[in-house]
Amino acid sequence: MKPEDISSPTHDEIREYLHRQMLSSVSHDLKTPLATIIGSLEVMTMLYDKLSEEKRRSLISSALTEAFRLDHFITNILDMAKFEADAVRPRFESARLSQMINDSLARLGPLKTKGEIKITAIGSADDLVTDPMLGSRAIGLVLHNAFKFGGRKTANPVIEVEYGLENGEGFVRIRDHGEGIPLEKQAAVFDKYTRLQKTDQQNASTGLGLTISQYIMRLLDGRIELHNHPEGGAIFTLWYANKKA
């Protein structure tokens, strides 16, 4: 074969390949928790009287954890479709960053028990005008990412959350204590195709969370920033435009 016969893949071919990989990844991510849920419930149904109370609790816990994970996957997929279709409109109203953080934690399910959360208010004011539902959703997605990928160095990861107002904007700063993200890859973590690398697929995830967070922050006329902490771990900062400022 002559060198001129070898052509590089086009942009469309690359996107089509990534699209197929995403469908494969989504299929895997949906089936994996569903298989655990079905398996746990089948064992409970067939062997209930023979199981110890401890084993029953373990099976129920496994099914519940995977049910939350399945719900997270499906919600992200549906949200991604809505954002790409430009079908989401923010509703601005009075809100408090502290309440948005609490709401996001309430929706994390069993995942929040996998580590320790330290929340610190910077200053005494945290009231602003934004869309509290979308704002809380963005925080929750970043927290989910922090718990899932930011605690690989320890069995009990610590997630630090700071919030407050600065220069008329609201901010929520979330730091994990993981390995951090290389500078050359930081922009890519907000791309919905980034998690399709082979090494990433070893940890089931559709990889849409940070992409959706970025969509939300842009809708709210805000932004999301990422950098590494000098002592280790990644820091995501969500900046909220204050519509009353």
DAPE-V320329 format. One record per pair of residues at least 24 apart in sequence whose ideal C-beta (glycine too) atoms are under 8 Angstrom apart, sorted by the first residue. I is the first residue (numbers start at 1). J is the second residue. Records with the same first field share a line. If there is no record, write none. Layout:
I->J ; J
This chain:
18->193 ; 196
21->193 ; 196
22->192 ; 193 ; 196 ; 206
25->195 ; 196 ; 201 ; 206 ; 207
26->73 ; 77 ; 206
28->201 ; 204
29->73 ; 204 ; 205 ; 206
30->70 ; 73 ; 74
32->204
33->66 ; 67 ; 69 ; 70 ; 73 ; 204
34->66 ; 70
36->62 ; 63 ; 66
37->63 ; 66 ; 67 ; 70
40->66
61->110
64->109 ; 110
65->109 ; 110
68->109 ; 110 ; 111
69->204
71->109
72->109 ; 144
73->205 ; 206
76->141 ; 206 ; 208 ; 209 ; 212
77->206 ; 208
79->137 ; 208 ; 212
80->192 ; 208 ; 211 ; 212
83->212 ; 215 ; 216
88->134 ; 215 ; 219
89->219
90->130 ; 131 ; 134 ; 219 ; 220
91->131 ; 133
92->129 ; 130 ; 131 ; 243
93->129 ; 130 ; 131 ; 132
94->127 ; 128 ; 129 ; 244
95->127 ; 128 ; 129 ; 130 ; 131 ; 132 ; 135
96->126 ; 127 ; 128
97->126 ; 127 ; 128 ; 163 ; 164 ; 170 ; 172 ; 240
98->126 ; 163
99->132
100->132 ; 135 ; 136 ; 139 ; 172
101->136 ; 139 ; 161 ; 163 ; 172
103->132 ; 136 ; 140
104->136 ; 137 ; 139 ; 140 ; 143
105->140 ; 143
107->136 ; 140
108->140 ; 143 ; 144 ; 147
111->144 ; 147 ; 148
112->143 ; 147
114->147 ; 151 ; 157
115->147 ; 151 ; 156 ; 157 ; 158 ; 159
116->156 ; 157 ; 158 ; 159
117->158 ; 159 ; 161
118->158 ; 159 ; 160 ; 161
119->161 ; 162 ; 163
120->160 ; 161 ; 162 ; 163
121->162 ; 163 ; 164
122->162 ; 163 ; 164 ; 166
123->164 ; 165
125->164 ; 165
126->163 ; 164 ; 165 ; 170
128->165 ; 170 ; 240 ; 242 ; 243 ; 244 ; 245
129->242 ; 243 ; 244
130->170 ; 220 ; 222 ; 240 ; 241 ; 242 ; 243
131->219 ; 220
134->216 ; 219 ; 220
135->216 ; 220 ; 238 ; 240
137->212 ; 216
138->212 ; 213 ; 216 ; 217 ; 220 ; 224 ; 238
139->172 ; 174 ; 238
141->209 ; 210 ; 212 ; 213
142->174 ; 209 ; 210 ; 213 ; 224 ; 236 ; 238
143->174
144->209
145->209 ; 210 ; 236
146->174 ; 175 ; 176 ; 178 ; 234 ; 236
147->176
148->203 ; 205
149->176 ; 178 ; 203
150->176 ; 177 ; 178 ; 233 ; 234
151->176 ; 177 ; 178
152->178 ; 179
153->177 ; 178 ; 179 ; 232
165->242
168->242 ; 245
169->222 ; 239 ; 240 ; 241 ; 242 ; 245
170->239 ; 240 ; 242
171->237 ; 238 ; 239 ; 240
172->237 ; 238 ; 240
173->235 ; 236 ; 237 ; 238
174->235 ; 236 ; 237 ; 238
175->229 ; 233 ; 234 ; 235
176->233 ; 234
177->232 ; 233
178->232 ; 233 ; 234
179->232 ; 233
180->228 ; 229 ; 232 ; 233 ; 234
181->226 ; 228 ; 234
183->228
186->226 ; 227
189->226
190->214 ; 224
210->236
213->238
